[in-house]
Amino acid sequence: MGFIDGSLAEAKLIGDDVFPKTLLPAAVSERNLSKSVLAERESLVAALRRHRALLFRGFDVTSVDDFERVVEAFEWDAFQAISGTTTRSKLSERIYTANEASVELFINFHHEMSLGNHA
């Protein structure tokens, strides 16, 4: 198991860290992302803390179920989705669409935690 560094033309350098950190399968036989995440979870979490975002490319993630297995492999608690001003659809227990509004509509600058429960 393992990952190799990839690159993205649009990536930014923040200090000495690339954003987002792009990761590819170390070998063609290692394209199962959920298994790779399970095997490398601690190093991936450390990389996420350092680079602020991870971009996985070249893995066999072709369905909502595949993506859900990847999310579950990180073993984080599910984020409670709260109704907001965007139109979103629930695809599975932990997966929602991003925003289904018309592409002509302007989305103001925001961060994804703006609707979180801060109690």
C-alpha positions in Angstrom: 0.0 0.0 0.0 1.0 3.6 -0.3 0.8 6.8 -2.2 3.1 8.7 -4.5 3.1 12.5 -4.9 1.2 13.9 -7.9 1.0 17.4 -9.1 -1.6 19.9 -10.1 -1.0 22.9 -12.2 -3.3 25.0 -10.1 -1.7 24.0 -6.8 -0.5 26.8 -4.6 2.6 27.0 -2.4 1.9 28.1 1.2 5.2 28.5 2.9 6.9 25.2 2.1 3.6 23.2 1.7 1.8 22.6 -1.5 -2.0 23.1 -1.5 -3.7 20.8 -2.2 -1.4 17.8 -1.7 -2.1 15.5 -4.6 -1.7 11.8 -4.1 -1.7 9.0 -6.6 -1.7 5.2 -6.1 1.8 3.8 -5.6 1.0 1.0 -8.1 -1.8 0.0 -10.4 -2.7 -2.8 -8.1 -3.3 -0.3 -5.2 -6.1 1.7 -6.8 -8.6 0.8 -4.0 -8.6 4.1 -2.1 -10.6 2.9 1.0 -8.0 0.1 1.6 -5.1 2.5 1.1 -6.7 5.0 3.5 -7.2 2.3 6.2 -3.5 1.2 5.8 -2.1 4.8 5.8 -4.7 6.7 7.9 -2.3 8.2 10.4 0.1 9.5 7.8 -2.8 10.9 5.7 -4.2 12.7 8.7 -0.8 14.2 9.3 -0.5 15.2 5.7 -4.0 16.8 5.8 -3.0 18.8 8.9 0.1 20.0 7.1 -1.3 20.7 3.6 -4.9 21.6 4.6 -6.3 19.6 1.7 -5.6 16.2 0.0 -6.5 15.5 -3.6 -6.6 11.8 -4.5 -6.2 11.0 -8.2 -6.2 7.8 -10.2 -8.1 5.6 -7.7 -11.1 3.4 -8.4 -13.8 5.6 -6.8 -16.7 5.5 -9.3 -19.8 5.4 -7.2 -21.4 7.0 -4.1 -20.8 3.7 -2.3 -17.0 3.7 -3.2 -16.8 7.3 -1.9 -18.7 6.5 1.3 -16.2 3.6 2.0 -13.3 6.1 1.6 -15.0 8.6 4.0 -15.6 5.8 6.5 -12.0 4.6 6.3 -10.9 7.9 7.9 -13.0 6.9 11.0 -14.2 10.4 11.7 -17.6 11.1 13.2 -20.2 12.1 10.6 -20.8 15.8 10.2 -24.4 16.7 11.0 -25.7 18.5 7.9 -27.8 21.5 8.7 -30.3 23.2 6.4 -28.9 26.2 4.7 -29.5 28.4 1.7 -28.2 26.0 -0.9 -30.0 23.1 -2.5 -28.4 19.9 -1.6 -29.4 16.2 -2.0 -28.5 13.4 0.4 -26.9 10.6 -1.7 -26.1 8.3 1.2 -25.7 8.4 5.0 -22.6 10.6 4.9 -22.6 12.0 1.3 -24.5 15.1 0.1 -24.2 17.0 -3.2 -22.3 20.3 -3.0 -24.7 22.8 -4.4 -27.3 22.2 -7.1 -28.1 25.9 -7.7 -27.9 27.2 -11.2 -24.4 28.0 -12.4 -25.6 31.5 -13.2 -26.2 32.2 -9.5 -23.3 34.0 -7.7 -22.1 32.3 -4.5 -20.7 34.8 -2.0 -17.3 34.1 -0.4 -17.9 31.7 2.5 -16.4 28.8 4.4 -18.0 25.4 4.8 -18.4 25.6 8.6 -20.5 28.7 8.4 -23.7 26.6 9.0 -22.2 24.4 11.7 -23.7 24.1 15.2 -21.5 26.2 17.4 -23.2 25.5 20.7 
